[in-house]
Amino acid sequence: MFQRILVALDNSEMSQHVFEEALSIAKVTHAHLMLLHVLSDLEIDHTNVKNLDQHLDRWEEHRKKGLELLQTRQNIATYTGVDTGFTQIPGPAPSTICKLAKSWKADLIVVGHQRKPPLEELVLGSVSNYVMHYAPCSVLIIQPT
């Protein structure tokens, strides 16, 4: 049975589905959830950024939005009786997820798979593919519906 489930979340529509799946597993197994949002430049819209101050403003908006997402989902999980914590860590998403899974001793990582154009996936890589190959525990990849 799973006791410690790490849930990788972002600001995509897919993230809600990932959270719901992880929450349902945690309810059945009485597991502890750790919600993770990785602060990454890849999630920030850099269009029309003209200077460092604008970049830092967008970074701060992204950080706040991520914390709100985590807090909201923690409240939902706690309300349903699931012990839940959260953290937000800056860095590259794939390796950050795996490092936290190892240090937190997760038994399961739940992550979503975003369908990208093949060329984009080749150049940028896939978070779920990296996690699947380098995670220290089992991985559940939620596919888009």
N, CA, C and O atoms as a GROMACS GRO file, in nm:
protein
  580
    1MET      N    1   0.084  -0.120   0.000
    1MET     CA    2   0.000   0.000   0.000
    1MET      C    3   0.087   0.125   0.000
    1MET      O    4   0.199   0.125   0.052
    2PHE      N    5   0.034   0.228  -0.058
    2PHE     CA    6   0.106   0.355  -0.061
    2PHE      C    7   0.081   0.433   0.067
    2PHE      O    8  -0.033   0.443   0.113
    3GLN      N    9   0.188   0.486   0.124
    3GLN     CA   10   0.178   0.564   0.247
    3GLN      C   11   0.212   0.712   0.224
    3GLN      O   12   0.161   0.800   0.294
    4ARG      N   13   0.299   0.738   0.125
    4ARG     CA   14   0.346   0.874   0.098
    4ARG      C   15   0.339   0.898  -0.052
    4ARG      O   16   0.415   0.840  -0.130
    5ILE      N   17   0.246   0.985  -0.092
    5ILE     CA   18   0.222   1.012  -0.234
    5ILE      C   19   0.262   1.155  -0.266
    5ILE      O   20   0.210   1.250  -0.208
    6LEU      N   21   0.357   1.169  -0.359
    6LEU     CA   22   0.401   1.300  -0.406
    6LEU      C   23   0.321   1.334  -0.531
    6LEU      O   24   0.315   1.254  -0.625
    7VAL      N   25   0.260   1.451  -0.533
    7VAL     CA   26   0.175   1.493  -0.645
    7VAL      C   27   0.236   1.617  -0.709
    7VAL      O   28   0.243   1.723  -0.647
    8ALA      N   29   0.279   1.604  -0.834
    8ALA     CA   30   0.340   1.715  -0.905
    8ALA      C   31   0.230   1.794  -0.976
    8ALA      O   32   0.160   1.741  -1.062
    9LEU      N   33   0.217   1.921  -0.940
    9LEU     CA   34   0.111   2.006  -0.993
    9LEU      C   35   0.169   2.128  -1.062
    9LEU      O   36   0.277   2.176  -1.028
   10ASP      N   37   0.096   2.178  -1.159
   10ASP     CA   38   0.130   2.304  -1.224
   10ASP      C   39   0.001   2.381  -1.247
   10ASP      O   40  -0.103   2.346  -1.190
   11ASN      N   41   0.006   2.483  -1.326
   11ASN     CA   42  -0.113   2.566  -1.349
   11ASN      C   43  -0.190   2.526  -1.474
   11ASN      O   44  -0.268   2.606  -1.526
   12SER      N   45  -0.172   2.405  -1.522
   12SER     CA   46  -0.243   2.358  -1.640
   12SER      C   47  -0.380   2.302  -1.602
   12SER      O   48  -0.407   2.275  -1.485
   13GLU      N   49  -0.464   2.283  -1.702
   13GLU     CA   50  -0.594   2.219  -1.679
   13GLU      C   51  -0.576   2.076  -1.633
   13GLU      O   52  -0.655   2.025  -1.553
   14MET      N   53  -0.473   2.010  -1.682
   14MET     CA   54  -0.444   1.870  -1.649
   14MET      C   55  -0.418   1.853  -1.500
   14MET      O   56  -0.444   1.747  -1.443
   15SER      N   57  -0.367   1.955  -1.438
   15SER     CA   58  -0.329   1.949  -1.297
   15SER      C   59  -0.446   1.913  -1.206
   15SER      O   60  -0.428   1.840  -1.108
   16GLN      N   61  -0.564   1.961  -1.236
   16GLN     CA   62  -0.682   1.929  -1.155
   16GLN      C   63  -0.710   1.780  -1.159
   16GLN      O   64  -0.741   1.719  -1.057
   17HIS      N   65  -0.699   1.720  -1.276
   17HIS     CA   66  -0.722   1.576  -1.292
   17HIS      C   67  -0.616   1.496  -1.217
   17HIS      O   68  -0.648   1.395  -1.153
   18VAL      N   69  -0.491   1.539  -1.223
   18VAL     CA   70  -0.381   1.474  -1.151
   18VAL      C   71  -0.411   1.476  -1.001
   18VAL      O   72  -0.398   1.375  -0.932
   19PHE      N   73  -0.451   1.592  -0.952
   19PHE     CA   74  -0.483   1.606  -0.810
   19PHE      C   75  -0.598   1.514  -0.769
   19PHE      O   76  -0.589   1.446  -0.666
   20GLU      N   77  -0.704   1.512  -0.847
   20GLU     CA   78  -0.820   1.428  -0.815
   20GLU      C   79  -0.783   1.280  -0.809
   20GLU      O   80  -0.829   1.208  -0.720
   21GLU      N   81  -0.702   1.234  -0.902
   21GLU     CA   82  -0.659   1.094  -0.903
   21GLU      C   83  -0.574   1.063  -0.780
   21GLU      O   84  -0.595   0.961  -0.714
   22ALA      N   85  -0.481   1.150  -0.748
   22ALA     CA   86  -0.396   1.129  -0.631
   22ALA      C   87  -0.479   1.131  -0.502
   22ALA      O   88  -0.456   1.050  -0.412
   23LEU      N   89  -0.574   1.222  -0.495
   23LEU     CA   90  -0.660   1.231  -0.376
   23LEU      C   91  -0.742   1.105  -0.359
   23LEU      O   92  -0.758   1.057  -0.246
   24SER      N   93  -0.795   1.050  -0.467
   24SER     CA   94  -0.875   0.929  -0.456
   24SER      C   95  -0.790   0.811  -0.410
   24SER      O   96  -0.837   0.728  -0.332
   25ILE      N   97  -0.666   0.802  -0.456
   25ILE     CA   98  -0.576   0.695  -0.410
   25ILE      C   99  -0.543   0.715  -0.262
   25ILE      O  100  -0.543   0.619  -0.185
   26ALA      N  101  -0.516   0.838  -0.222
   26ALA     CA  102  -0.482   0.866  -0.083
   26ALA      C  103  -0.598   0.833   0.012
   26ALA      O  104  -0.576   0.784   0.122
   27LYS      N  105  -0.720   0.859  -0.032
   27LYS     CA  106  -0.837   0.826   0.052
   27LYS      C  107  -0.845   0.676   0.076
   27LYS      O  108  -0.868   0.632   0.188
   28VAL      N  109  -0.827   0.599  -0.029
   28VAL     CA  110  -0.840   0.453  -0.019
   28VAL      C  111  -0.727   0.392   0.063
   28VAL      O  112  -0.749   0.299   0.140
   29THR      N  113  -0.606   0.444   0.045
   29THR     CA  114  -0.489   0.384   0.111
   29THR      C  115  -0.452   0.454   0.242
   29THR      O  116  -0.360   0.411   0.311
   30HIS      N  117  -0.524   0.560   0.277
   30HIS     CA  118  -0.495   0.640   0.397
   30HIS      C  119  -0.352   0.694   0.393
   30HIS      O  120  -0.282   0.695   0.495
   31ALA      N  121  -0.310   0.737   0.275
   31ALA     CA  122  -0.175   0.787   0.255
   31ALA      C  123  -0.167   0.936   0.284
   31ALA      O  124  -0.268   1.007   0.286
   32HIS      N  125  -0.045   0.982   0.306
   32HIS     CA  126  -0.016   1.124   0.322
   32HIS      C  127   0.017   1.179   0.184
   32HIS      O  128   0.093   1.118   0.109
   33LEU      N  129  -0.040   1.294   0.150
   33LEU     CA  130  -0.010   1.360   0.022
   33LEU      C  131   0.090   1.472   0.043
   33LEU      O  132   0.082   1.546   0.141
   34MET      N  133   0.183   1.484  -0.048
   34MET     CA  134   0.271   1.601  -0.056
   34MET      C  135   0.248   1.663  -0.192
   34MET      O  136   0.280   1.603  -0.295
   35LEU      N  137   0.193   1.783  -0.193
   35LEU     CA  138   0.166   1.855  -0.317
   35LEU      C  139   0.288   1.939  -0.351
   35LEU      O  140   0.340   2.012  -0.266
   36LEU      N  141   0.334   1.929  -0.474
   36LEU     CA  142   0.455   2.000  -0.518
   36LEU      C  143   0.425   2.086  -0.639
   36LEU      O  144   0.364   2.040  -0.737
   37HIS      N  145   0.467   2.210  -0.632
   37HIS     CA  146   0.468   2.296  -0.749
   37HIS      C  147   0.612   2.339  -0.771
   37HIS      O  148   0.675   2.395  -0.682
   38VAL      N  149   0.664   2.310  -0.891
   38VAL     CA  150   0.801   2.348  -0.925
   38VAL      C  151   0.797   2.482  -0.997
   38VAL      O  152   0.731   2.497  -1.100
   39LEU      N  153   0.869   2.580  -0.941
   39LEU     CA  154   0.882   2.710  -1.006
   39LEU      C  155   0.983   2.696  -1.119
   39LEU      O  156   1.101   2.670  -1.095
   40SER      N  157   0.937   2.714  -1.241
   40SER     CA  158   1.022   2.694  -1.357
   40SER      C  159   0.997   2.804  -1.459
   40SER      O  160   0.884   2.848  -1.479
   41ASP      N  161   1.104   2.848  -1.522
   41ASP     CA  162   1.090   2.948  -1.628
   41ASP      C  163   1.004   2.898  -1.743
   41ASP      O  164   0.946   2.979  -1.816
   42LEU      N  165   0.996   2.767  -1.761
   42LEU     CA  166   0.918   2.712  -1.872
   42LEU      C  167   0.769   2.739  -1.857
   42LEU      O  168   0.695   2.737  -1.955
   43GLU      N  169   0.724   2.762  -1.734
   43GLU     CA  170   0.582   2.787  -1.711
   43GLU      C  171   0.545   2.935  -1.720
   43GLU      O  172   0.428   2.970  -1.726
   44ILE      N  173   0.645   3.020  -1.722
   44ILE     CA  174   0.621   3.164  -1.722
   44ILE      C  175   0.617   3.216  -1.866
   44ILE      O  176   0.702   3.181  -1.948
   45ASP      N  177   0.518   3.298  -1.895
   45ASP     CA  178   0.505   3.358  -2.028
   45ASP      C  179   0.605   3.473  -2.041
   45ASP      O  180   0.596   3.573  -1.970
   46HIS      N  181   0.701   3.456  -2.131
   46HIS     CA  182   0.806   3.557  -2.148
   46HIS      C  183   0.778   3.653  -2.264
   46HIS      O  184   0.862   3.737  -2.296
   47THR      N  185   0.661   3.641  -2.325
   47THR     CA  186   0.632   3.731  -2.436
   47THR      C  187   0.623   3.874  -2.384
   47THR      O  188   0.568   3.899  -2.277
   48ASN      N  189   0.676   3.965  -2.461
   48ASN     CA  190   0.675   4.109  -2.430
   48ASN      C  191   0.752   4.146  -2.304
   48ASN      O  192   0.728   4.253  -2.248
   49VAL      N  193   0.842   4.060  -2.256
   49VAL     CA  194   0.927   4.096  -2.142
   49VAL      C  195   1.044   4.177  -2.198
   49VAL      O  196   1.120   4.129  -2.282
   50LYS      N  197   1.056   4.299  -2.149
   50LYS     CA  198   1.156   4.389  -2.204
   50LYS      C  199   1.277   4.409  -2.112
   50LYS      O  200   1.382   4.455  -2.157
   51ASN      N  201   1.263   4.374  -1.984
   51ASN     CA  202   1.376   4.394  -1.893
   51ASN      C  203   1.367   4.299  -1.773
   51ASN      O  204   1.269   4.226  -1.758
   52LEU      N  205   1.467   4.302  -1.692
   52LEU     CA  206   1.475   4.214  -1.576
   52LEU      C  207   1.362   4.238  -1.477
   52LEU      O  208   1.310   4.144  -1.419
   53ASP      N  209   1.323   4.364  -1.458
   53ASP     CA  210   1.215   4.394  -1.365
   53ASP      C  211   1.084   4.327  -1.408
   53ASP      O  212   1.010   4.275  -1.324
   54GLN      N  213   1.054   4.330  -1.537
   54GLN     CA  214   0.934   4.264  -1.586
   54GLN      C  215   0.942   4.112  -1.566
   54GLN      O  216   0.844   4.048  -1.530
   55HIS      N  217   1.061   4.057  -1.589
   55HIS     CA  218   1.080   3.913  -1.568
   55HIS      C  219   1.058   3.879  -1.420
   55HIS      O  220   0.989   3.782  -1.389
   56LEU      N  221   1.115   3.958  -1.331
   56LEU     CA  222   1.100   3.932  -1.187
   56LEU      C  223   0.956   3.949  -1.142
   56LEU      O  224   0.909   3.877  -1.054
   57ASP      N  225   0.884   4.045  -1.201
   57ASP     CA  226   0.742   4.063  -1.169
   57ASP      C  227   0.662   3.939  -1.210
   57ASP      O  228   0.578   3.892  -1.134
   58ARG      N  229   0.689   3.887  -1.328
   58ARG     CA  230   0.618   3.766  -1.374
   58ARG      C  231   0.655   3.646  -1.287
   58ARG      O  232   0.570   3.563  -1.256
   59TRP      N  233   0.781   3.638  -1.248
   59TRP     CA  234   0.826   3.528  -1.161
   59TRP      C  235   0.749   3.534  -1.029
   59TRP      O  236   0.703   3.431  -0.980
   60GLU      N  237   0.735   3.653  -0.971
   60GLU     CA  238   0.663   3.669  -0.844
   60GLU      C  239   0.515   3.636  -0.860
   60GLU      O  240   0.457   3.573  -0.772
   61GLU      N  241   0.454   3.678  -0.970
   61GLU     CA  242   0.314   3.641  -0.997
   61GLU      C  243   0.299   3.490  -1.006
   61GLU      O  244   0.205   3.432  -0.950
   62HIS      N  245   0.392   3.427  -1.074
   62HIS     CA  246   0.391   3.282  -1.091
   62HIS      C  247   0.407   3.213  -0.955
   62HIS      O  248   0.339   3.114  -0.927
   63ARG      N  249   0.496   3.263  -0.872
   63ARG     CA  250   0.519   3.206  -0.739
   63ARG      C  251   0.392   3.216  -0.655
   63ARG      O  252   0.352   3.118  -0.591
   64LYS      N  253   0.329   3.332  -0.655
   64LYS     CA  254   0.205   3.351  -0.577
   64LYS      C  255   0.091   3.263  -0.629
   64LYS      O  256   0.018   3.203  -0.551
   65LYS      N  257   0.078   3.256  -0.761
   65LYS     CA  258  -0.027   3.172  -0.820
   65LYS      C  259  -0.004   3.026  -0.783
   65LYS      O  260  -0.100   2.954  -0.754
   66GLY      N  261   0.120   2.982  -0.784
   66GLY     CA  262   0.153   2.845  -0.745
   66GLY      C  263   0.119   2.816  -0.600
   66GLY      O  264   0.064   2.711  -0.568
   67LEU      N  265   0.151   2.910  -0.512
   67LEU     CA  266   0.118   2.892  -0.370
   67LEU      C  267  -0.032   2.889  -0.347
   67LEU      O  268  -0.081   2.812  -0.264
   68GLU      N  269  -0.106   2.973  -0.419
   68GLU     CA  270  -0.253   2.972  -0.408
   68GLU      C  271  -0.309   2.838  -0.453
   68GLU      O  272  -0.399   2.782  -0.390
   69LEU      N  273  -0.256   2.786  -0.563
   69LEU     CA  274  -0.297   2.655  -0.614
   69LEU      C  275  -0.273   2.548  -0.508
   69LEU      O  276  -0.362   2.467  -0.480
   70LEU      N  277  -0.155   2.547  -0.450
   70LEU     CA  278  -0.121   2.447  -0.349
   70LEU      C  279  -0.210   2.459  -0.225
   70LEU      O  280  -0.259   2.359  -0.174
   71GLN      N  281  -0.230   2.582  -0.179
   71GLN     CA  282  -0.311   2.604  -0.059
   71GLN      C  283  -0.455   2.560  -0.082
   71GLN      O  284  -0.516   2.496   0.005
   72THR      N  285  -0.510   2.593  -0.198
   72THR     CA  286  -0.647   2.555  -0.230
   72THR      C  287  -0.662   2.403  -0.232
   72THR      O  288  -0.756   2.348  -0.175
   73ARG      N  289  -0.569   2.337  -0.298
   73ARG     CA  290  -0.578   2.191  -0.308
   73ARG      C  291  -0.550   2.124  -0.174
   73ARG      O  292  -0.608   2.020  -0.143
   74GLN      N  293  -0.462   2.182  -0.094
   74GLN     CA  294  -0.441   2.127   0.040
   74GLN      C  295  -0.569   2.137   0.122
   74GLN      O  296  -0.605   2.043   0.193
   75ASN      N  297  -0.638   2.250   0.113
   75ASN     CA  298  -0.763   2.268   0.186
   75ASN      C  299  -0.867   2.165   0.144
   75ASN      O  300  -0.938   2.110   0.228
   76ILE      N  301  -0.876   2.138   0.015
   76ILE     CA  302  -0.971   2.038  -0.035
   76ILE      C  303  -0.936   1.900   0.022
   76ILE      O  304  -1.024   1.830   0.072
   77ALA      N  305  -0.810   1.863   0.014
   77ALA     CA  306  -0.767   1.731   0.062
   77ALA      C  307  -0.788   1.718   0.213
   77ALA      O  308  -0.835   1.614   0.260
   78THR      N  309  -0.755   1.820   0.287
   78THR     CA  310  -0.772   1.818   0.432
   78THR      C  311  -0.920   1.806   0.467
   78THR      O  312  -0.957   1.732   0.559
   79TYR      N  313  -1.004   1.878   0.394
   79TYR     CA  314  -1.148   1.873   0.418
   79TYR      C  315  -1.202   1.732   0.398
   79TYR      O  316  -1.295   1.691   0.467
   80THR      N  317  -1.144   1.657   0.303
   80THR     CA  318  -1.190   1.520   0.278
   80THR      C  319  -1.122   1.418   0.369
   80THR      O  320  -1.144   1.297   0.354
   81GLY      N  321  -1.040   1.467   0.463
   81GLY     CA  322  -0.980   1.378   0.561
   81GLY      C  323  -0.843   1.322   0.525
   81GLY      O  324  -0.797   1.227   0.589
   82VAL      N  325  -0.778   1.378   0.423
   82VAL     CA  326  -0.646   1.330   0.382
   82VAL      C  327  -0.539   1.424   0.438
   82VAL      O  328  -0.543   1.545   0.416
   83ASP      N  329  -0.443   1.366   0.510
   83ASP     CA  330  -0.330   1.442   0.564
   83ASP      C  331  -0.247   1.493   0.447
   83ASP      O  332  -0.197   1.414   0.367
   84THR      N  333  -0.231   1.624   0.437
   84THR     CA  334  -0.168   1.683   0.318
   84THR      C  335  -0.076   1.798   0.355
   84THR      O  336  -0.109   1.882   0.438
   85GLY      N  337   0.039   1.799   0.290
   85GLY     CA  338   0.132   1.911   0.300
   85GLY      C  339   0.161   1.961   0.160
   85GLY      O  340   0.119   1.902   0.062
   86PHE      N  341   0.235   2.072   0.152
   86PHE     CA  342   0.274   2.121   0.020
   86PHE      C  343   0.407   2.193   0.026
   86PHE      O  344   0.450   2.240   0.132
   87THR      N  345   0.470   2.201  -0.090
   87THR     CA  346   0.594   2.275  -0.103
   87THR      C  347   0.606   2.329  -0.244
   87THR      O  348   0.551   2.273  -0.339
   88GLN      N  349   0.679   2.439  -0.256
   88GLN     CA  350   0.706   2.498  -0.386
   88GLN      C  351   0.858   2.514  -0.395
   88GLN      O  352   0.920   2.574  -0.308
   89ILE      N  353   0.916   2.458  -0.501
   89ILE     CA  354   1.061   2.456  -0.515
   89ILE      C  355   1.099   2.510  -0.652
   89ILE      O  356   1.041   2.467  -0.752
   90PRO      N  357   1.195   2.603  -0.660
   90PRO     CA  358   1.241   2.648  -0.792
   90PRO      C  359   1.338   2.547  -0.852
   90PRO      O  360   1.414   2.481  -0.780
   91GLY      N  361   1.335   2.535  -0.984
   91GLY     CA  362   1.429   2.447  -1.052
   91GLY      C  363   1.368   2.380  -1.172
   91GLY      O  364   1.254   2.408  -1.208
   92PRO      N  365   1.443   2.290  -1.233
   92PRO     CA  366   1.387   2.213  -1.345
   92PRO      C  367   1.291   2.108  -1.291
   92PRO      O  368   1.326   2.033  -1.200
   93ALA      N  369   1.172   2.102  -1.346
   93ALA     CA  370   1.067   2.016  -1.292
   93ALA      C  371   1.107   1.868  -1.282
   93ALA      O  372   1.088   1.809  -1.176
   94PRO      N  373   1.160   1.807  -1.387
   94PRO     CA  374   1.185   1.662  -1.380
   94PRO      C  375   1.277   1.621  -1.265
   94PRO      O  376   1.242   1.534  -1.185
   95SER      N  377   1.393   1.682  -1.256
   95SER     CA  378   1.488   1.642  -1.151
   95SER      C  379   1.442   1.687  -1.013
   95SER      O  380   1.470   1.620  -0.914
   96THR      N  381   1.372   1.798  -1.005
   96THR     CA  382   1.321   1.846  -0.876
   96THR      C  383   1.219   1.748  -0.819
   96THR      O  384   1.219   1.721  -0.699
   97ILE      N  385   1.132   1.697  -0.904
   97ILE     CA  386   1.032   1.598  -0.860
   97ILE      C  387   1.102   1.474  -0.805
   97ILE      O  388   1.067   1.425  -0.698
   98CYS      N  389   1.199   1.424  -0.879
   98CYS     CA  390   1.270   1.302  -0.837
   98CYS      C  391   1.349   1.324  -0.709
   98CYS      O  392   1.351   1.236  -0.622
   99LYS      N  393   1.414   1.439  -0.695
   99LYS     CA  394   1.492   1.468  -0.573
   99LYS      C  395   1.401   1.475  -0.451
   99LYS      O  396   1.434   1.421  -0.345
  100LEU      N  397   1.286   1.542  -0.466
  100LEU     CA  398   1.195   1.551  -0.352
  100LEU      C  399   1.138   1.414  -0.318
  100LEU      O  400   1.124   1.380  -0.201
  101ALA      N  401   1.106   1.335  -0.418
  101ALA     CA  402   1.053   1.200  -0.394
  101ALA      C  403   1.153   1.118  -0.314
  101ALA      O  404   1.115   1.044  -0.224
  102LYS      N  405   1.279   1.133  -0.346
  102LYS     CA  406   1.384   1.058  -0.273
  102LYS      C  407   1.399   1.110  -0.130
  102LYS      O  408   1.400   1.031  -0.036
  103SER      N  409   1.412   1.240  -0.114
  103SER     CA  410   1.435   1.295   0.021
  103SER      C  411   1.312   1.280   0.112
  103SER      O  412   1.327   1.264   0.233
  104TRP      N  413   1.193   1.285   0.054
  104TRP     CA  414   1.070   1.273   0.131
  104TRP      C  415   1.029   1.126   0.149
  104TRP      O  416   0.936   1.094   0.224
  105LYS      N  417   1.100   1.037   0.079
  105LYS     CA  418   1.073   0.893   0.084
  105LYS      C  419   0.932   0.857   0.035
  105LYS      O  420   0.858   0.781   0.098
  106ALA      N  421   0.897   0.914  -0.080
  106ALA     CA  422   0.766   0.886  -0.141
  106ALA      C  423   0.761   0.741  -0.189
  106ALA      O  424   0.862   0.686  -0.233
  107ASP      N  425   0.642   0.679  -0.181
  107ASP     CA  426   0.624   0.546  -0.240
  107ASP      C  427   0.560   0.556  -0.378
  107ASP      O  428   0.564   0.461  -0.455
  108LEU      N  429   0.502   0.673  -0.408
  108LEU     CA  430   0.435   0.692  -0.537
  108LEU      C  431   0.444   0.838  -0.577
  108LEU      O  432   0.428   0.928  -0.494
  109ILE      N  433   0.471   0.860  -0.704
  109ILE     CA  434   0.465   0.995  -0.762
  109ILE      C  435   0.350   0.995  -0.861
  109ILE      O  436   0.339   0.905  -0.944
  110VAL      N  437   0.263   1.095  -0.851
  110VAL     CA  438   0.155   1.111  -0.948
  110VAL      C  439   0.185   1.238  -1.028
  110VAL      O  440   0.200   1.346  -0.973
  111VAL      N  441   0.193   1.220  -1.158
  111VAL     CA  442   0.230   1.330  -1.247
  111VAL      C  443   0.145   1.320  -1.373
  111VAL      O  444   0.103   1.212  -1.413
  112GLY      N  445   0.119   1.434  -1.434
  112GLY     CA  446   0.042   1.435  -1.558
  112GLY      C  447   0.132   1.431  -1.680
  112GLY      O  448   0.251   1.463  -1.673
  113HIS      N  449   0.073   1.391  -1.791
  113HIS     CA  450   0.145   1.390  -1.919
  113HIS      C  451   0.076   1.489  -2.011
  113HIS      O  452  -0.040   1.473  -2.047
  114GLN      N  453   0.150   1.592  -2.049
  114GLN     CA  454   0.097   1.692  -2.142
  114GLN      C  455   0.133   1.649  -2.283
  114GLN      O  456   0.250   1.628  -2.312
  115ARG      N  457   0.036   1.636  -2.367
  115ARG     CA  458   0.067   1.602  -2.507
  115ARG      C  459   0.124   1.726  -2.575
  115ARG      O  460   0.059   1.830  -2.583
  116LYS      N  461   0.245   1.712  -2.624
  116LYS     CA  462   0.312   1.821  -2.695
  116LYS      C  463   0.338   1.776  -2.838
  116LYS      O  464   0.340   1.656  -2.867
  117PRO      N  465   0.359   1.872  -2.927
  117PRO     CA  466   0.402   1.834  -3.062
  117PRO      C  467   0.534   1.757  -3.053
  117PRO      O  468   0.617   1.788  -2.968
  118PRO      N  469   0.554   1.657  -3.139
  118PRO     CA  470   0.674   1.573  -3.130
  118PRO      C  471   0.806   1.650  -3.128
  118PRO      O  472   0.896   1.616  -3.052
  119LEU      N  473   0.818   1.753  -3.209
  119LEU     CA  474   0.942   1.829  -3.213
  119LEU      C  475   0.966   1.902  -3.080
  119LEU      O  476   1.079   1.905  -3.030
  120GLU      N  477   0.862   1.958  -3.024
  120GLU     CA  478   0.874   2.027  -2.895
  120GLU      C  479   0.915   1.930  -2.786
  120GLU      O  480   1.000   1.962  -2.702
  121GLU      N  481   0.855   1.811  -2.786
  121GLU     CA  482   0.890   1.711  -2.686
  121GLU      C  483   1.034   1.664  -2.703
  121GLU      O  484   1.103   1.636  -2.604
  122LEU      N  485   1.079   1.653  -2.827
  122LEU     CA  486   1.217   1.612  -2.854
  122LEU      C  487   1.315   1.716  -2.801
  122LEU      O  488   1.416   1.681  -2.741
  123VAL      N  489   1.285   1.844  -2.824
  123VAL     CA  490   1.376   1.951  -2.782
  123VAL      C  491   1.368   1.976  -2.632
  123VAL      O  492   1.471   1.982  -2.565
  124LEU      N  493   1.246   1.989  -2.579
  124LEU     CA  494   1.229   2.024  -2.438
  124LEU      C  495   1.225   1.902  -2.346
  124LEU      O  496   1.251   1.914  -2.227
  125GLY      N  497   1.192   1.787  -2.402
  125GLY     CA  498   1.180   1.668  -2.320
  125GLY      C  499   1.042   1.661  -2.256
  125GLY      O  500   0.959   1.751  -2.270
  126SER      N  501   1.020   1.553  -2.186
  126SER     CA  502   0.892   1.530  -2.120
  126SER      C  503   0.917   1.508  -1.972
  126SER      O  504   0.998   1.423  -1.934
  127VAL      N  505   0.848   1.584  -1.889
  127VAL     CA  506   0.862   1.570  -1.745
  127VAL      C  507   0.824   1.428  -1.703
  127VAL      O  508   0.897   1.364  -1.628
  128SER      N  509   0.710   1.380  -1.751
  128SER     CA  510   0.663   1.247  -1.709
  128SER      C  511   0.759   1.137  -1.754
  128SER      O  512   0.779   1.040  -1.681
  129ASN      N  513   0.818   1.150  -1.873
  129ASN     CA  514   0.913   1.050  -1.921
  129ASN      C  515   1.038   1.047  -1.833
  129ASN      O  516   1.086   0.940  -1.797
  130TYR      N  517   1.089   1.163  -1.799
  130TYR     CA  518   1.207   1.170  -1.712
  130TYR      C  519   1.176   1.108  -1.576
  130TYR      O  520   1.252   1.026  -1.525
  131VAL      N  521   1.064   1.148  -1.518
  131VAL     CA  522   1.026   1.098  -1.385
  131VAL      C  523   1.009   0.946  -1.389
  131VAL      O  524   1.053   0.876  -1.298
  132MET      N  525   0.945   0.896  -1.493
  132MET     CA  526   0.924   0.752  -1.505
  132MET      C  527   1.057   0.676  -1.504
  132MET      O  528   1.066   0.567  -1.448
  133HIS      N  529   1.158   0.733  -1.567
  133HIS     CA  530   1.287   0.663  -1.578
  133HIS      C  531   1.381   0.686  -1.459
  133HIS      O  532   1.467   0.601  -1.434
  134TYR      N  533   1.367   0.795  -1.387
  134TYR     CA  534   1.464   0.827  -1.282
  134TYR      C  535   1.406   0.835  -1.141
  134TYR      O  536   1.480   0.864  -1.046
  135ALA      N  537   1.279   0.812  -1.125
  135ALA     CA  538   1.216   0.820  -0.993
  135ALA      C  539   1.264   0.707  -0.902
  135ALA      O  540   1.293   0.597  -0.949
  136PRO      N  541   1.272   0.735  -0.773
  136PRO     CA  542   1.314   0.632  -0.677
  136PRO      C  543   1.198   0.545  -0.629
  136PRO      O  544   1.214   0.465  -0.536
  137CYS      N  545   1.081   0.560  -0.692
  137CYS     CA  546   0.962   0.486  -0.648
  137CYS      C  547   0.868   0.466  -0.766
  137CYS      O  548   0.902   0.502  -0.879
  138SER      N  549   0.753   0.411  -0.741
  138SER     CA  550   0.653   0.391  -0.845
  138SER      C  551   0.601   0.526  -0.896
  138SER      O  552   0.600   0.625  -0.823
  139VAL      N  553   0.559   0.527  -1.021
  139VAL     CA  554   0.509   0.649  -1.085
  139VAL      C  555   0.376   0.620  -1.153
  139VAL      O  556   0.363   0.522  -1.227
  140LEU      N  557   0.278   0.704  -1.127
  140LEU     CA  558   0.150   0.697  -1.196
  140LEU      C  559   0.141   0.819  -1.287
  140LEU      O  560   0.142   0.933  -1.240
  141ILE      N  561   0.133   0.794  -1.418
  141ILE     CA  562   0.124   0.902  -1.515
  141ILE      C  563  -0.022   0.915  -1.559
  141ILE      O  564  -0.079   0.821  -1.614
  142ILE      N  565  -0.079   1.030  -1.535
  142ILE     CA  566  -0.218   1.057  -1.572
  142ILE      C  567  -0.219   1.114  -1.713
  142ILE      O  568  -0.156   1.215  -1.742
  143GLN      N  569  -0.293   1.046  -1.800
  143GLN     CA  570  -0.304   1.088  -1.939
  143GLN      C  571  -0.416   1.190  -1.955
  143GLN      O  572  -0.513   1.189  -1.880
  144PRO      N  573  -0.402   1.279  -2.054
  144PRO     CA  574  -0.511   1.375  -2.079
  144PRO      C  575  -0.638   1.301  -2.119
  144PRO      O  576  -0.633   1.196  -2.183
  145THR      N  577  -0.752   1.356  -2.081
  145THR     CA  578  -0.879   1.292  -2.117
  145THR      C  579  -0.928   1.344  -2.250
  145THR      O  580  -1.034   1.301  -2.297
   0.00000   0.00000   0.00000
